Amino acid sequence: MSKILAFAGSNSSTSINYQLVKHTISLIEGHEIQTMNMAVFDLPMFSVDHEKEFGYANSLAELRDDIHKCDGLLLSVNEHNGNPSAYFKNLIDWLSRLERNFLENTKVFLMSTSPGRGGASSSLAKTADMLPRFGGEVVTTFSLPSFNHTFNSEKGIFESEKAREHREALDTWLNSL
């Protein structure tokens, strides 16, 4: 039984990426799963001055410790103007200052979704490129386009081809743990 940490790279209380995370973990059996709702995880905007004056928040150190304890990270990133959100980038900046290789030996299932047809694929690609710099191994990725037309809370991903792709990506990642 592997330990999995799951969260979205969004701090929105209505995050569709967090909905995708919750759907994905509902499909996992036989693993210990810790889910984090980042809408309640408050971090100041990173600056060297703030870091020097106040140091690191206890919650940040706890998140880093949770990452260290997990075998796999299930992460879904949102997109703002073709990039990961400022919130997610800020989170990565803080974690990497606390410990450069905070993702070392962590196998990542990286997902993204958006209301648009691109499915936040630009953010997904940039994040997939970024995470190995901190020791993470992106095992597989999945992008769900047109969230409002391919997903609902009762059925999950109801577009059959995308549901199949999602399941295959999930199984690939789970088999790597």
N, C-alpha and C positions, 0 to 999 in steps of 0.2 A: 504494500500500500504506500503510495507516494503522497507527499504533502504538496498541495497546490495553493498558491495565492492568486486571487482573481480580483481585478479592478479595471475601471475605465480611466483613461487619461483626461477625463472631463470632470469639472467641479459643478456642473449643472445639476440641479435637483430633478430635471426632466431629461437627463442624458439618454439618448437612444443607444449610445455605445454601452452604457451600463445595463440597459435592457438586453442588449445582445450578450453581454457577459453573463447575466443571470440566466438567460435561456441556455447558453452553452453549458454552464455548470449543472443545469438540470438534467443534462444528457450524460453526465459522468457518474459512474458507479465504482465503488471499491477504492476510493481515494479520499483522503482527508482534505477538505476544502475550506479555506478561509477567504471570505469575500469582504472587500472593503468598499464602502461608498465614499468616494472622494469628495462628494458635496459637503461632507462634514469635516474634511481634512484641510484645515486652514494653514496656509504658509504665507509669510510676507514675500514680497518680490525680492529676489536675490540681489544683494549688493555686497561688495567686500566690506564696506563701512558697517552695514548691518551685522554681517558675520563677525566682524571684529568687536563690535560693541555688545552684541547679545549672544553670540555663539549659535549653537544649534538647538532647535526645539526638541524636547523629549519625544514628541510624536514622530519626528523625523528619524531619530535614532531607533525608535520602536519599529518603524516601517522598514528601515535597513535591516534590523534584526529579523523581522518577519521574512524578508527576502532571503536572508542567509539560511533560514530554517526550511525554506521550501525547496522542493526538487524541481518544480515547474511553476512558471509565471504565465497566467492567462491574462492578456492585456488587450483592450480595444481602444484605439486612439481616434479622436475626432479630428476635424480639419477646420482651420480658419484661414481663409485666403491662400489655400494651397499648402499650408504648413501645419505641423502639430500646433495645438493651441498654446497660447502663452502660459496657461496654467500647467500643462504637461511639461513644457520646456523648463519652466521654473522648478518643477519637482525634480526633474533630472539634474538641473544645475545644483540644487541643494544636496541631493543624494551623492553626486559625484564629488562635491567638496568635502562631504563627511567621510567618504571612502571612494577613491577613484574606481576600483573594480567592485562596486557594490553588487553587480550581477554575476560575479564569478561562479562558474559551475551551475548556472541557472539556465534551464531549457525553456524557451519562450514560444508560446503560441500567440502570434500577433494578429489581431483583427482590426477592422475598421468598418464604419458604416456612416452614411450620410443620407439626407433626404434626396440628394441629387444622384444623377446617373453615374458619377465617378466613384461613389462609395468611399470617399476620403482616401482614394488610392495614392495621391501625392503624399499625404501625411504618413500613410502606411509605409511607402517606399523610403521616405526620409527617416522614419523611426527604425525601420529594419536596418538601415545603414548605420544609425547612431548606436543602437544597443550593444553591438559587439565591441565597441570602444570601451565599454564598461564591464566586459567579461561575459556578457550574455550570449547565448547561442540561440538565434532565431531558427527554430526547427521548421516551422511552416507558417504560412500567412493565409488570411482569408479576408476578402472585402465584399461587403453586402451593399450593392447600390440600391437607390430608390427605396429606402427603408419603409416609408409609409405605404408603399405598394407591394412590398415583398415580405413583410413581417407584421404579426400582431401578437398581443400578449397571450391569447388562447392557443394558437397553433404554432407560434414561433415563426420560423422561416417557412412560408407556405409555397414559395415558388420552387418547384421540384428540383430543377437543375441546381439552383443555389443551395438548397437543403442538402443535396447529395455532396456538393463540393465542400460544404461546411463539415459534414459528418466525416468525410475522408480526411480533411485537414485535422480535425479533432483526433481522429483515430491515429493518424501519423504521429502527432505530438504525444498522445498518451502512451503509444508504444515505445517512444524514446525515453520515457521516464524510468 
